[in-house]
Structure formats: C-alpha cells, structure tokens
Amino acid sequence: WFSHVGIVSVYHGRTFLFESTTLTTSPCAIQCRKVHGPQAHEPTARIREYDGDVWRFRIDPRHRLFDAETQRLTDFLCSKLGDGYDYEGALLSATRKLRLARFIYPSARTLFCSRYAMAALKDISRVGETVSPHSYNPARMARDLVYWETYQPLGVAGSESIRLK
C-alpha cells in the first residue's frame, strides 16, 4: 500500500519535507550535503524526483498544531538530521515474522522513514504514549493514523488528503 513516508514542517519560515531515506540523489536542504537517513527537502522538488506514487495526508482539523507544537516538531525533526539510516529496523518493520525475530536488533540511534515520522508525532503528542515507533512500517502508519482519526482519510468528501502523483 505505502512504502515510504515523510512529514512536513516549517524551518526558518520555509516548508520542508523531512524523511529518512537512502533513495535520493539530492542533498539535504538544511545540511547542504547528501546523507543516508533523516534529511529535509523542498516538497515540490522531492515529489518530482520521487519514483512512485505520492499521497498527501492532512492532519485532522481537531489535531492541528499550535505554533509552539510546530516549533517542537521542527526541533525534533532537525535534531535527527544526518543520524544515519536504520537498515535493520526497516527490514524488521517490513514483515510480521521479522518483527518477532530476536536476533535482529534495530538501532536506537538511526531511523528508517516511518520510525522517524512516528517518533516525531509521538514527541508532539499526536499519537498515544504507548505507541512504539520502531514497530511501524509506512503502510501501518498511514492506516493507523487514519483509523485513530489523527489524519484525514483519502477519497472522502471534505478531506484534504489527496493523491499528488
């Protein structure tokens, strides 16, 4: 269903798409260098470069962020920039059987895409305190955020969640 996620926030008055990936040739717009792991890009340019379908999920109006929360979100996202990509964690999140494996340990320091985004949402209290960000793959993240009514669903009248590409 979904194979990658990112999260949008504002940094110094500019909107950026924050994501943890190894699959871009563009340098991080904030760090001004190519990195593997958490990085930021101008949304339009990154969407144009992305090789796949792109959807935009909007936060539900009841969960919109206040200015202080937006700043906290940006601070969290920026604090992780350049931390590295968690290949093992991404692999673990991909299947139920691998999540049960005890011989693969996800890194506590590096992040894959959905762990990065879920950890950010947890930091600003948009997901429950008991949510474990490392156990979410992109599809489960999208499904649960809509199910919890934190984000607006796709294809529903009045929803701002739409397919962009």
C-alpha positions as CSV (number, residue, x, y, z in Angstrom):
1,W,0.0,0.0,0.0
2,F,2.5,2.6,1.1
3,S,6.3,2.0,1.0
4,H,7.7,5.3,2.3
5,V,6.6,8.2,4.5
6,G,7.8,11.7,5.3
7,I,6.5,14.5,7.4
8,V,6.2,18.2,6.5
9,S,7.2,21.0,8.9
10,V,8.5,24.6,8.8
11,Y,12.1,25.5,9.3
12,H,13.1,29.2,9.4
13,G,9.9,30.2,7.6
14,R,10.3,27.6,4.8
15,T,8.3,24.4,4.4
16,F,10.4,21.2,4.1
17,L,9.6,17.5,3.7
18,F,11.5,15.6,6.3
19,E,12.2,11.9,5.6
20,S,14.6,9.2,6.4
21,T,15.8,7.6,3.2
22,T,18.8,6.4,1.2
23,L,17.0,6.7,-2.1
24,T,17.6,10.3,-3.2
25,T,20.4,11.9,-5.1
26,S,19.5,15.3,-3.7
27,P,21.5,16.8,-0.8
28,C,19.6,17.6,2.4
29,A,18.4,21.2,2.0
30,I,19.3,22.1,5.6
31,Q,22.6,20.2,6.0
32,C,23.6,21.1,2.4
33,R,25.1,17.6,1.8
34,K,24.0,14.2,0.7
35,V,23.2,11.9,3.6
36,H,21.6,8.5,4.3
37,G,18.9,8.7,6.9
38,P,17.0,11.7,8.2
39,Q,17.1,14.7,5.8
40,A,15.0,17.6,4.5
41,H,14.0,18.6,1.0
42,E,11.8,21.2,-0.7
43,P,8.5,19.2,-1.1
44,T,7.8,20.0,-4.8
45,A,11.3,19.1,-5.9
46,R,11.3,15.9,-3.9
47,I,7.9,14.8,-5.2
48,R,9.0,15.5,-8.7
49,E,12.1,13.3,-8.2
50,Y,10.4,10.5,-6.3
51,D,9.9,7.4,-8.4
52,G,6.5,6.3,-7.3
53,D,3.0,7.4,-6.3
54,V,2.7,10.2,-3.8
55,W,-0.2,11.0,-1.5
56,R,-0.6,13.9,0.9
57,F,-2.3,13.1,4.2
58,R,-3.5,16.1,6.1
59,I,-3.8,16.2,9.8
60,D,-7.4,16.2,11.0
61,P,-8.6,19.8,12.0
62,R,-9.1,18.6,15.6
63,H,-5.4,17.8,15.8
64,R,-3.9,20.8,14.0
65,L,-0.7,22.1,15.5
66,F,-0.3,25.3,17.5
67,D,2.8,27.4,16.7
68,A,4.7,26.0,19.8
69,E,3.9,22.4,18.7
70,T,5.1,23.2,15.1
71,Q,8.3,24.5,16.6
72,R,8.7,21.4,18.8
73,L,8.1,19.2,15.8
74,T,10.7,21.0,13.7
75,D,13.2,20.9,16.6
76,F,12.7,17.1,16.9
77,L,13.0,16.5,13.1
78,C,16.1,18.7,12.9
79,S,17.7,17.1,15.9
80,K,17.8,13.8,13.9
81,L,19.2,15.1,10.6
82,G,22.2,13.1,9.5
83,D,21.8,10.5,12.2
84,G,22.0,7.6,9.7
85,Y,19.6,5.1,8.2
86,D,18.4,2.1,10.2
87,Y,18.5,-0.7,7.6
88,E,17.8,-3.4,10.2
89,G,14.8,-1.6,11.6
90,A,13.4,-1.0,8.2
91,L,13.8,-4.7,7.4
92,L,12.2,-5.7,10.7
93,S,9.2,-3.4,10.1
94,A,8.6,-4.9,6.7
95,T,7.1,-8.2,7.9
96,R,5.4,-9.6,10.9
97,K,7.7,-12.6,11.1
98,L,10.8,-10.5,11.1
99,R,9.4,-8.3,13.9
100,L,9.3,-11.4,16.0
101,A,13.0,-12.2,15.3
102,R,15.2,-11.8,18.4
103,F,18.5,-12.0,16.5
104,I,18.0,-8.7,14.7
105,Y,18.2,-5.5,16.8
106,P,17.1,-2.2,15.4
107,S,19.4,0.7,16.2
108,A,18.5,3.1,19.0
109,R,20.2,5.9,17.2
110,T,19.4,5.6,13.5
111,L,16.0,5.9,11.9
112,F,14.0,4.5,9.0
113,C,11.2,6.5,7.5
114,S,8.2,5.5,9.5
115,R,10.1,5.3,12.8
116,Y,11.3,8.9,12.2
117,A,7.8,10.2,11.4
118,M,6.1,8.3,14.2
119,A,8.7,9.3,16.8
120,A,8.1,12.9,15.7
121,L,4.4,12.6,16.1
122,K,4.8,10.9,19.5
123,D,7.1,13.7,20.6
124,I,4.3,16.3,20.0
125,S,1.6,14.0,21.5
126,R,-0.3,13.3,18.2
127,V,0.0,9.5,18.8
128,G,-0.5,7.6,22.1
129,E,2.2,7.4,24.7
130,T,2.3,3.6,24.4
131,V,3.0,3.7,20.6
132,S,6.3,2.1,19.7
133,P,7.6,3.9,16.6
134,H,10.1,1.2,15.7
135,S,7.3,-1.3,15.0
136,Y,5.6,0.8,12.3
137,N,6.1,0.3,8.6
138,P,4.8,3.0,6.3
139,A,1.5,1.2,5.4
140,R,0.6,0.5,9.0
141,M,1.5,4.1,10.0
142,A,-0.8,5.5,7.3
143,R,-3.6,3.1,8.2
144,D,-3.4,3.7,12.0
145,L,-3.2,7.5,11.7
146,V,-6.4,7.5,9.6
147,Y,-8.1,4.9,11.9
148,W,-7.3,7.0,15.0
149,E,-8.7,10.0,13.1
150,T,-5.4,11.9,13.6
151,Y,-5.2,12.3,9.9
152,Q,-7.9,12.7,7.3
153,P,-8.7,9.7,5.1
154,L,-8.2,9.6,1.3
155,G,-11.2,9.8,-1.0
156,V,-13.7,11.1,1.5
157,A,-15.8,14.2,0.8
158,G,-14.3,17.2,2.6
159,S,-10.9,15.5,3.2
160,E,-7.8,17.4,2.2
161,S,-5.9,14.1,1.9
162,I,-5.3,13.6,-1.8
163,R,-3.1,11.8,-4.4
164,L,-0.5,14.2,-5.7
165,K,1.3,12.0,-8.2
